Amino acid sequence: MQKLALATCVSAALVFASGASTAAGTHVVRMNGVRALAPRDWHFTNEVFSTCVSPSQTLAITNARGLIPDAELSKNDGLVLLLEAKRIGSKGFAPRRIVRALPSSSAMGGCCDMPEGRGAEFLFRDHGRDFYAFVYAREPSVARAAVTILNTLRVEDR
């Protein structure tokens, strides 16, 4: 009986610890001192979407399966692409604000080999770091998920 109770406790601890996050159905994605909570069907991708040196690609989170061919997103794909601008001695961007919904999407991409598609761009400063956030999403449900990811970003000091 004691072995069963111990096994149950250990199993429960492993299950809850491995998937622990602040919101049900999400997981933590982190890279380069930035982290976000993403829905289970979204993930970090190490694909290079921007070849610029400044701003440089800091984090890319997508729901696309496999590689995104020719950096072109399909109708149901979404991408949150975060680029950090390296500035010395400038005032920087305005502080980050909560995004309620994506504004009307417009055509984006092309510069620095970034993906082409519909979406919105946000500029913000967080913990002394300047960022461009590009949110690619055409479907409303994908746009809502992307906005949620953007709003959970946590930035570490550099």
C-alpha positions in Angstrom: 0.0 0.0 0.0 2.8 2.4 0.8 4.5 1.6 -2.5 1.3 2.4 -4.3 0.9 5.7 -2.5 4.5 6.6 -3.2 4.2 5.7 -6.9 1.0 7.8 -7.1 2.7 10.8 -5.6 5.7 10.5 -7.8 3.6 10.1 -10.9 1.5 13.1 -10.0 4.6 15.2 -9.3 6.1 14.3 -12.7 2.9 15.0 -14.6 2.3 18.3 -13.0 5.9 19.5 -13.0 6.6 18.6 -16.6 3.7 20.5 -18.0 3.6 23.3 -15.4 2.7 26.7 -16.9 0.6 29.6 -15.8 -2.2 28.9 -18.2 -3.8 25.6 -19.0 -3.0 24.2 -22.4 0.1 26.3 -22.9 3.9 25.8 -22.7 6.9 28.1 -22.3 8.9 29.1 -25.3 12.2 30.9 -24.7 15.2 32.2 -26.5 17.7 35.0 -26.2 16.4 36.3 -22.9 12.7 36.4 -24.1 10.0 34.0 -23.1 6.4 33.6 -23.9 3.5 31.3 -23.2 2.2 29.6 -26.4 -0.7 27.3 -27.1 0.2 23.6 -27.4 -0.1 23.7 -31.2 2.4 26.6 -31.5 6.2 26.1 -31.1 9.6 27.7 -31.3 11.2 27.5 -34.7 14.8 28.0 -35.5 14.1 28.9 -39.1 15.8 32.1 -40.0 13.2 34.6 -41.2 15.3 37.7 -41.1 18.9 38.1 -42.4 19.4 41.6 -41.0 22.1 42.2 -38.4 20.1 45.0 -36.8 17.3 44.4 -36.1 18.2 40.7 -35.6 15.9 37.8 -35.2 15.4 37.1 -31.5 12.5 34.7 -31.3 10.1 33.0 -33.8 7.0 31.1 -32.7 4.6 29.5 -35.2 1.8 27.0 -35.6 3.1 25.8 -39.0 4.2 22.2 -39.3 7.5 21.7 -40.9 9.5 24.4 -42.7 7.7 27.4 -44.1 8.6 27.1 -47.8 10.0 30.3 -49.3 9.0 32.1 -46.1 5.4 32.1 -47.3 2.7 31.4 -44.8 -0.5 29.5 -45.7 -4.0 30.7 -44.7 -4.1 28.8 -41.4 -0.4 29.4 -40.4 0.5 32.0 -37.9 3.9 33.5 -36.9 5.1 35.8 -34.1 8.5 37.1 -35.2 10.5 39.2 -32.8 13.5 41.2 -33.9 15.7 43.2 -31.6 17.2 46.5 -32.7 20.7 47.1 -31.4 20.9 50.8 -30.6 23.6 52.7 -28.7 22.7 55.9 -27.1 19.2 56.3 -28.5 16.1 57.0 -26.6 14.4 53.8 -27.9 10.9 52.8 -28.7 7.8 53.5 -26.6 7.2 51.0 -23.7 5.3 47.8 -24.6 1.5 47.9 -24.2 -1.1 45.2 -24.1 -2.5 44.4 -27.6 -6.3 43.9 -27.5 -6.6 42.7 -31.1 -4.7 42.8 -34.3 -5.3 46.0 -36.2 -6.4 45.5 -39.8 -3.7 43.4 -41.4 -1.6 44.7 -44.2 1.0 43.2 -46.5 4.3 42.8 -44.8 7.7 41.3 -45.6 10.4 41.5 -48.1 13.0 43.4 -46.1 15.9 41.3 -44.9 14.2 38.2 -46.5 11.3 38.4 -44.0 8.2 36.3 -44.8 5.6 37.9 -47.0 2.1 37.8 -45.8 -0.7 39.6 -44.1 -0.2 40.8 -40.5 0.7 43.7 -38.2 3.8 45.2 -36.9 4.4 46.5 -33.3 7.4 48.5 -32.0 8.1 48.5 -28.3 10.8 48.8 -25.6 11.0 46.4 -22.7 13.7 46.2 -20.1 15.9 48.5 -22.0 15.6 46.5 -25.2 14.0 47.7 -28.5 11.9 45.2 -30.4 9.9 44.9 -33.7 7.2 42.3 -33.4 5.7 41.1 -36.6 2.5 39.1 -36.2 1.4 37.1 -39.3 -2.1 35.8 -39.2 -5.0 35.8 -41.6 -7.6 33.6 -39.8 -9.2 35.3 -36.8 -8.6 32.3 -34.4 -4.9 32.3 -35.4 -4.7 36.1 -34.9 -6.2 35.7 -31.4 -3.6 33.1 -30.5 -0.8 35.2 -31.9 -2.0 38.3 -29.9 -2.1 36.1 -26.7 1.5 35.0 -27.3 2.6 38.6 -27.9 0.9 39.7 -24.6 2.7 37.0 -22.6 6.2 38.0 -23.7 8.6 38.5 -20.8 11.9 40.2 -21.5 15.1 39.9 -19.4 17.6 42.8 -19.0 20.7 42.6 -21.1 
